[in-house]
Every structure is written in structure tokens, then in C-alpha cells.
């Protein structure tokens, strides 16, 4: 009788560890097709950090196709992109209080809207495919001009002394920050 009990315990233990390993493996964000990335830097006295998932072009047409024009976009892949500042800053001349925000963008051929939203932690898109963006929680929206740039395969954010720049495919979007 005791050997049957020990066998059941061994099988249950093995099953538990197998399931736990599977669950934790799914949580490994670095192995995603669009892995997590972080950009951080100082702008004046403020430390600005952007946490995002970095998709690749993979031969696709990004702007106006994969990412449609004139629709809110999560500004990355997977979870909504997070923009955090430890001090108040000015974005395109408008005050943004210290805090953590979801960053959304509305790309356009000649102008982009950059949106800082107070809701954080949400998955970047809804089941319908549209951005998981609640306009009622927008804190700040600014208009910026995209520019042409050299090819950038993976989405990249850069925090410089006077701007934050989004680069992907052959587009760069400098966002003035002071």
C-alpha cells in the first residue's frame, strides 16, 4: 500500500513541476517575437524612462499598413508602451506632471499626435484590434512632425537631452521635451 501512495505523490509532484515550468516559460517576455526594451535618459533634471515592446519590420510596410494612419496605436507591441518621468517636464511646450503614463500615437503622413494617458498596465490592443486607449483618461496630447530616417529594423526609442525620438522603418518621430 505504501508504494502506491509514494507513486501517487511522485506523479503529482512531477505533474505540478511540469505545469509550473510551462506557466513560467510563458511569462518569459524576452523570447517574444517583439521583445521588451527600455530607453532611459536625463532631460534637464528629470529622468525619463520608456518601457515598450520592440517589433521588427520583417519586410512589411509599417506606416499606413501594419500601423494604419489616423488611428490610435499603442506605440509598440504587446502591452501598452509606458512613459515615466520623475519630475514635471514640458512636452512640445505643454506641462506633463511627474508620473507614469501609457503612451499612444496617432500616426499621420505629415503629422502625428502623441498621447499621454493616465491608465497603465493594460494590454495594448482590444480583441477587435484597435488600441486599448480610453480618451477620457488622456492627460496630454501634442502634435509633432515625422521625418525620414535611415532604415531601423526594430522599433527604437531614444531619450536625448531635448527630445524623445521614436524610430522604426524609415520614419523618425522627434518629440520635443524640456
RODO-2510 file (C-alpha; in nm, 4 decimals, decimal comma):
residues 178
     n   res          X          Y          Z
     1     x     0,0000     0,0000     0,0000
     2     x     0,2751     0,2436     0,0872
     3     x     0,4415     0,2115    -0,2518
     4     x     0,1155     0,3116    -0,4260
     5     x     0,0927     0,6231    -0,2067
     6     x     0,4526     0,7152    -0,2819
     7     x     0,3918     0,6613    -0,6542
     8     x     0,0909     0,8933    -0,6472
     9     x     0,2932     1,1590    -0,4629
    10     x     0,5752     1,1303    -0,7189
    11     x     0,3327     1,1570    -1,0129
    12     x     0,1518     1,4547    -0,8583
    13     x     0,4825     1,6288    -0,7810
    14     x     0,6103     1,5698    -1,1353
    15     x     0,2812     1,6995    -1,2809
    16     x     0,2942     2,0110    -1,0615
    17     x     0,6520     2,0960    -1,1630
    18     x     0,5775     2,0362    -1,5308
    19     x     0,2764     2,2673    -1,5198
    20     x     0,4625     2,5320    -1,3181
    21     x     0,7534     2,5289    -1,5643
    22     x     0,5109     2,5706    -1,8538
    23     x     0,3359     2,8648    -1,6877
    24     x     0,6628     3,0423    -1,6028
    25     x     0,8042     2,9806    -1,9509
    26     x     0,5071     3,1656    -2,0988
    27     x     0,5999     3,4617    -1,8796
    28     x     0,9449     3,4913    -2,0421
    29     x     0,8913     3,8161    -2,2308
    30     x     1,2440     3,8156    -2,3774
    31     x     1,1529     3,5222    -2,6032
    32     x     0,8561     3,7050    -2,7604
    33     x     0,8744     3,7995    -3,1305
    34     x     0,8555     4,1633    -3,0091
    35     x     1,0791     4,1553    -2,7004
    36     x     1,0701     4,4161    -2,4235
    37     x     1,3044     4,7140    -2,4432
    38     x     1,3760     5,0179    -2,2289
    39     x     1,5029     5,3640    -2,3157
    40     x     1,6084     5,5942    -2,0362
    41     x     1,7895     5,9226    -2,0024
    42     x     1,8008     6,2652    -1,8441
    43     x     1,6128     6,5619    -1,9843
    44     x     1,7062     6,8568    -1,7682
    45     x     1,6648     6,7412    -1,4071
    46     x     1,4092     6,4714    -1,4994
    47     x     1,4810     6,1053    -1,5582
    48     x     1,2615     5,9770    -1,8417
    49     x     1,2086     5,6039    -1,8939
    50     x     1,0142     5,4361    -2,1739
    51     x     0,9234     5,0663    -2,1436
    52     x     0,7957     4,9146    -2,4670
    53     x     0,7944     4,6016    -2,6788
    54     x     1,0044     4,6278    -2,9928
    55     x     0,8533     4,4725    -3,3074
    56     x     1,0564     4,4225    -3,6256
    57     x     0,9753     4,5374    -3,9785
    58     x     1,0362     4,1861    -4,1240
    59     x     0,9908     4,3145    -4,4804
    60     x     0,6473     4,4615    -4,4094
    61     x     0,5220     4,8090    -4,4930
    62     x     0,4726     4,9596    -4,1481
    63     x     0,3271     5,3100    -4,1788
    64     x    -0,0166     5,3299    -4,3337
    65     x    -0,0416     4,9492    -4,3499
    66     x     0,0678     4,7424    -4,0471
    67     x     0,0146     5,0583    -3,8391
    68     x    -0,2748     5,2480    -4,0028
    69     x    -0,2737     5,6233    -4,0376
    70     x    -0,5184     5,8322    -3,8348
    71     x    -0,5929     5,5618    -3,5744
    72     x    -0,4624     5,5342    -3,2185
    73     x    -0,1675     5,2942    -3,1886
    74     x    -0,0108     5,1552    -2,8697
    75     x     0,3312     5,2918    -2,9755
    76     x     0,4902     4,9464    -2,9605
    77     x     0,3752     4,5856    -2,9392
    78     x     0,2182     4,3674    -2,6688
    79     x     0,1344     4,5764    -2,3585
    80     x     0,0752     4,9494    -2,3970
    81     x     0,4020     5,1464    -2,4008
    82     x     0,4825     5,3114    -2,0660
    83     x     0,6344     5,6600    -2,0411
    84     x     0,7571     5,7622    -1,6967
    85     x     0,9116     6,0845    -1,5678
    86     x     1,0220     6,1520    -1,2122
    87     x     0,9792     6,5298    -1,2468
    88     x     0,7403     6,7581    -1,4339
    89     x     0,8544     6,8154    -1,7927
    90     x     0,7299     7,0131    -2,0889
    91     x     0,6344     6,8164    -2,3985
    92     x     0,6109     7,0362    -2,7086
    93     x     0,5746     7,3308    -2,4702
    94     x     0,2930     7,1757    -2,2612
    95     x     0,3351     7,0674    -1,8964
    96     x     0,3305     6,6957    -1,8147
    97     x     0,3334     6,6220    -1,4387
    98     x     0,5743     6,3668    -1,2940
    99     x     0,4206     6,0199    -1,3206
   100     x     0,3652     5,7078    -1,5234
   101     x     0,1587     5,7154    -1,8436
   102     x     0,0591     5,4885    -2,1288
   103     x     0,1968     5,6340    -2,4493
   104     x    -0,0201     5,6220    -2,7598
   105     x     0,0346     5,7728    -3,1030
   106     x    -0,1941     5,8593    -3,3920
   107     x     0,0390     5,8392    -3,6937
   108     x    -0,0247     6,0537    -3,9979
   109     x     0,1699     6,1094    -4,3175
   110     x     0,2526     6,4709    -4,2268
   111     x     0,1663     6,4978    -3,8560
   112     x     0,1417     6,2664    -3,5563
   113     x    -0,0490     6,3059    -3,2326
   114     x     0,1348     6,1818    -2,9237
   115     x    -0,0959     6,0956    -2,6334
   116     x    -0,0046     6,0546    -2,2654
   117     x    -0,2797     5,8579    -2,0910
   118     x    -0,3227     5,8019    -1,7148
   119     x    -0,4368     5,4383    -1,7482
   120     x    -0,1398     5,1992    -1,7292
   121     x    -0,0893     4,8238    -1,7197
   122     x    -0,3367     4,7333    -1,9929
   123     x    -0,2695     4,5119    -2,2928
   124     x    -0,2043     4,7383    -2,5910
   125     x    -0,4964     4,6329    -2,8103
   126     x    -0,8527     4,5131    -2,7664
   127     x    -0,9827     4,1891    -2,9172
   128     x    -1,1160     4,3967    -3,2063
   129     x    -0,7597     4,5008    -3,2973
   130     x    -0,7960     4,8677    -3,2037
   131     x    -0,5726     5,0323    -2,9434
   132     x    -0,6779     4,9818    -2,5821
   133     x    -0,6949     5,3590    -2,5366
   134     x    -0,9565     5,5379    -2,3271
   135     x    -0,9626     5,9027    -2,4481
   136     x    -1,1345     6,0077    -2,1226
   137     x    -0,8044     5,9325    -1,9429
   138     x    -0,5829     6,1401    -2,1747
   139     x    -0,3626     6,3766    -1,9744
   140     x    -0,1797     6,5457    -2,2624
   141     x    -0,1877     6,5346    -2,6426
   142     x     0,0689     6,7078    -2,8631
   143     x     0,1206     6,7287    -3,2390
   144     x     0,4649     6,6519    -3,3856
   145     x     0,6114     6,6140    -3,7340
   146     x     0,7625     6,2842    -3,8535
   147     x     1,0833     6,2875    -4,0579
   148     x     1,2501     6,0419    -4,2950
   149     x     1,5339     5,8407    -4,1468
   150     x     1,7674     5,5552    -4,2243
   151     x     1,6121     5,2089    -4,2036
   152     x     1,5558     5,0914    -3,8442
   153     x     1,4507     4,7236    -3,8378
   154     x     1,3372     4,7108    -3,4733
   155     x     1,1223     4,9806    -3,3125
   156     x     1,3517     5,2013    -3,1089
   157     x     1,3002     5,4854    -2,8617
   158     x     1,5820     5,7238    -2,7756
   159     x     1,5839     5,9686    -2,4847
   160     x     1,8083     6,2650    -2,5677
   161     x     1,8776     6,5888    -2,3774
   162     x     1,5945     6,7773    -2,5534
   163     x     1,3660     6,5148    -2,7060
   164     x     1,2378     6,1621    -2,7169
   165     x     1,2568     6,0040    -3,0610
   166     x     1,0632     5,7053    -3,1911
   167     x     1,2370     5,5332    -3,4867
   168     x     1,1025     5,2483    -3,6948
   169     x     1,1221     5,1508    -4,0602
   170     x     1,2261     5,4735    -4,2401
   171     x     1,0469     5,7161    -4,0070
   172     x     1,1732     5,9103    -3,7047
   173     x     0,9324     6,0989    -3,4801
   174     x     1,1110     6,3510    -3,2571
   175     x     0,9012     6,4657    -2,9610
   176     x     1,0407     6,7875    -2,8098
   177     x     1,0836     6,7588    -2,4333
   178     x     1,2396     7,0010    -2,1840
***
